Amino acid sequence: MIVALGSLHREAAGIIRSGHYSVVEAPEDFIAHRPVLPDTPADNTTNPFPAIVLSGSGTDRAARATVWAIEEFSPEAIISFGFCGATRDHEQAGDIVIAARVVNLPGTPVEWSINGAPESLGPDRTLHLAARTAVEVTGLDYHHGTIVTVSTAPRTAGMKRWLGDSINATAVDTETHAVADAAGKAGVPWVSVLSILDNRDFDLPTITDRVGSGPRPRGTPAYIRHLPTSPQNLSSLIRLGRASKRASASLTTFMAAFMEAHSTLTNEIRVLETA
């Protein structure tokens, strides 16, 4: 079984709707879904859907959810997925980003430039190949490079531009490195694939900092109640909502193709190993 580990419900909503899942009781406020096989699978059928675990935002949550997911599902592999911010001017909402490396930048933005060389981790080669195959088959626009994990999502275009120029980042998020680190320590192969939510030159609305860090759907009312004190955020929220739909659709398309590509690759490897 593969576990797909994300942070927010809206990242996984399309994947959950397209599959067959049962809800799993999870600790804290994590959300977990176990894939359900057809009633009469073929003898060689592998589950076409991953288990899904949603941690909420942030590295600490992501690390704890990964440890729990490994204990609960005993996965053969983990795919870290979700939304990310662009750090290059040619990246658009809905584009897929496949991690060649993931690095961690702890602390505040002030500390990023003085912390020295960031820690870097690399994905499993077979999972990485499956991810590359999936985007080629589906025709999704994609980018390949370094994903940087930071403590708090960078809201301004300047911060995202700095990460692209100074760290050579392809995208930025707040969970990927924590998932990769926890999976690596447990000896579980991993890969990270994200979808662009906010373009590099888009400033995130300040309201997004006020709606909590849990994984559950936040809904329009969670944001609307803050608009009287921040009316300038309305147009940005509308734009972000549209981008969220594009990013979620790309992840849904990608995940189905990735699971098929991974199954094909692992079957070919087994045949070669037994030849």
C-alpha positions in Angstrom: 0.0 0.0 0.0 1.1 3.6 -0.7 0.2 6.4 1.6 -0.5 9.8 0.2 0.3 12.3 2.9 -1.0 15.9 2.5 -2.0 18.7 4.8 -5.5 20.1 3.8 -8.8 18.5 2.8 -9.1 20.6 -0.3 -5.9 19.2 -1.6 -7.2 15.7 -1.5 -11.0 16.2 -2.1 -10.8 15.2 -5.8 -8.7 12.1 -5.1 -11.2 11.0 -2.4 -14.2 11.5 -4.6 -12.6 9.5 -7.4 -11.8 6.5 -5.3 -13.4 4.0 -2.9 -12.5 4.8 0.7 -13.4 4.1 4.3 -12.7 6.6 7.1 -10.0 5.6 9.6 -10.0 6.9 13.1 -6.9 9.0 13.5 -5.2 10.9 16.4 -5.4 14.6 17.1 -7.5 16.2 14.3 -5.8 14.3 11.5 -8.0 12.9 8.6 -7.3 9.4 7.3 -8.9 7.3 4.6 -8.2 3.7 3.7 -8.8 2.5 0.1 -11.3 -0.3 -0.3 -10.6 -2.9 -2.9 -13.3 -4.2 -5.3 -15.4 -7.1 -4.0 -13.9 -9.5 -6.5 -10.4 -8.3 -7.4 -8.2 -10.3 -9.9 -5.5 -12.3 -8.3 -2.8 -9.8 -9.3 -4.8 -6.7 -8.6 -3.1 -4.0 -6.5 -5.2 -1.2 -5.0 -5.4 1.6 -7.6 -5.9 4.2 -4.8 -3.5 5.3 -2.0 -4.4 5.6 1.6 -4.8 9.3 2.4 -3.6 11.0 5.6 -4.1 14.7 6.1 -2.1 16.4 8.8 -2.9 20.1 8.7 -0.3 22.7 8.1 3.2 22.9 9.4 6.3 20.7 9.9 5.4 19.5 13.4 2.0 18.2 12.3 3.4 16.7 9.2 6.1 14.8 11.1 3.6 13.4 13.7 1.1 12.4 11.0 3.8 10.6 9.0 5.0 8.6 12.0 1.4 7.6 12.8 0.6 6.7 9.1 3.6 4.4 9.0 2.5 2.7 12.2 -1.1 2.4 11.0 -0.7 1.4 7.4 2.8 -0.2 7.2 3.2 1.4 3.7 5.6 0.2 1.0 6.0 3.9 0.1 4.9 7.4 0.9 4.0 10.2 -1.6 4.0 13.7 0.0 1.5 15.8 -2.0 -0.4 19.0 -1.7 -0.3 22.7 -2.6 2.8 24.9 -2.8 3.9 28.4 -3.7 5.8 29.2 -6.9 9.3 30.6 -6.7 9.8 31.1 -10.5 8.0 33.5 -12.7 7.0 30.9 -15.4 5.2 28.7 -12.9 1.4 28.9 -12.9 -1.4 27.7 -10.7 -2.2 24.0 -11.3 1.3 23.2 -12.5 2.9 20.1 -11.0 6.2 20.2 -9.2 8.2 17.0 -8.7 11.0 17.2 -6.1 14.5 16.3 -7.2 15.6 17.3 -3.7 13.8 18.7 -0.6 15.5 21.1 1.8 14.5 22.6 5.1 14.8 26.2 6.1 13.9 26.4 9.8 13.2 29.6 11.7 12.0 33.0 10.5 12.8 34.6 7.1 15.4 36.8 8.9 17.2 33.6 9.8 17.1 31.9 6.4 20.1 33.7 5.0 22.3 33.1 8.0 21.6 29.4 8.8 24.2 28.1 6.4 23.7 25.3 3.8 20.2 23.8 4.3 19.7 20.1 4.9 18.9 18.2 1.6 17.1 14.9 1.1 16.4 13.0 -2.2 13.5 10.8 -3.2 13.3 7.1 -4.1 14.4 6.6 -7.7 11.5 4.2 -8.6 8.9 6.5 -7.1 10.6 9.5 -8.8 10.4 7.7 -12.2 6.8 6.9 -11.6 6.0 10.5 -10.9 7.9 11.6 -14.1 6.0 9.0 -16.1 2.7 10.2 -14.7 3.1 13.8 -15.8 4.3 12.7 -19.2 1.3 10.4 -19.8 -1.2 12.9 -18.6 0.3 16.0 -20.3 0.2 18.0 -17.1 2.5 21.0 -17.1 5.3 20.3 -14.6 8.5 21.5 -13.1 11.4 19.5 -11.6 13.7 20.8 -9.0 14.2 21.6 -5.3 11.2 22.0 -3.0 12.0 24.2 0.1 10.1 23.7 3.3 9.7 26.6 5.6 8.0 27.2 9.0 5.4 29.6 7.7 4.2 30.0 4.2 5.8 33.0 2.5 3.0 35.5 1.8 4.9 38.0 -0.3 6.2 37.9 -3.8 9.6 39.2 -2.5 10.0 36.2 -0.1 9.1 33.7 -2.8 11.5 35.4 -5.3 14.3 35.3 -2.8 13.8 31.6 -2.3 14.0 31.0 -6.0 17.1 33.2 -6.5 19.1 32.4 -3.4 18.2 28.8 -2.6 17.5 27.8 -6.2 14.1 26.6 -5.1 11.5 25.5 -7.6 8.6 25.7 -5.1 8.0 26.3 -1.4 5.7 24.6 1.1 5.5 24.0 4.9 5.4 20.2 5.2 7.4 18.2 2.6 10.8 18.0 4.3 9.2 16.9 7.6 7.4 14.0 5.7 10.6 13.0 3.9 12.6 13.1 7.0 10.2 11.0 9.1 9.8 8.5 6.2 13.5 8.2 5.7 14.2 7.6 9.4 11.6 4.8 9.3 13.2 3.3 6.1 10.1 4.0 4.0 10.7 5.1 0.4 9.2 8.5 -0.4 8.6 11.0 -3.2 7.2 14.5 -3.2 4.8 15.9 -5.8 3.0 19.2 -5.3 0.8 21.5 -7.3 1.3 25.3 -7.6 -1.4 27.3 -5.7 0.0 30.8 -5.6 2.1 32.3 -8.4 5.4 33.8 -7.5 4.3 37.4 -7.9 1.0 36.9 -6.0 0.8 38.1 -2.4 -1.2 35.8 -0.2 -4.1 37.5 1.6 -3.4 38.2 5.3 -6.6 36.4 6.2 -5.1 33.1 5.4 -3.0 33.3 8.6 -6.2 33.5 10.8 -8.1 30.4 10.0 -6.2 27.7 11.9 -3.8 25.0 11.0 -6.0 21.8 11.0 -6.8 19.8 7.9 -10.6 20.0 7.8 -12.5 22.0 5.3 -12.6 25.7 6.3 -15.3 26.8 4.0 -16.1 30.3 2.8 -17.5 31.5 6.2 -14.1 31.0 7.8 -12.7 33.7 5.6 -15.7 35.9 5.2 -15.9 36.7 8.9 -12.5 38.4 8.6 -13.4 40.6 5.6 -14.9 43.5 7.6 -11.5 44.2 9.0 -9.6 43.3 5.9 -11.8 44.2 2.9 -8.8 44.5 0.6 -8.4 40.7 0.7 -11.6 40.0 -1.2 -10.2 40.0 -4.7 -7.2 38.0 -3.6 -9.4 35.4 -1.9 -11.5 35.0 -5.1 -8.3 34.5 -7.1 -6.9 32.1 -4.6 -10.2 30.0 -4.7 -9.9 29.7 -8.5 -6.3 28.7 -8.2 -7.2 26.1 -5.5 -9.6 24.4 -7.9 -7.0 24.2 -10.6 -4.3 22.9 -8.2 -6.7 20.2 -6.8 -7.7 19.1 -10.2 -4.1 18.6 -11.3 -3.3 16.6 -8.1 -6.4 14.3 -8.8 -5.3 13.7 -12.4 -1.7 13.1 -11.4 -2.4 10.7 -8.5 -4.4 8.3 -10.7 -1.6 8.2 -13.3 1.1 7.9 -10.7 -0.5 4.9 -9.0 -0.8 3.1 -12.4 2.8 4.0 -13.4 4.1 2.8 -10.0 2.3 -0.5 -10.3 3.6 -1.0 -13.8 7.2 -0.2 -12.8 7.2 -2.4 -9.7 5.7 -5.3 -11.6 8.5 -4.9 -14.2 11.1 -4.8 -11.5 9.7 -8.0 -9.9 9.9 -9.8 -13.3 13.5 -8.8 -13.8 14.4 -9.9 -10.3 12.9 -13.3 -10.8 14.2 -13.8 -14.3 
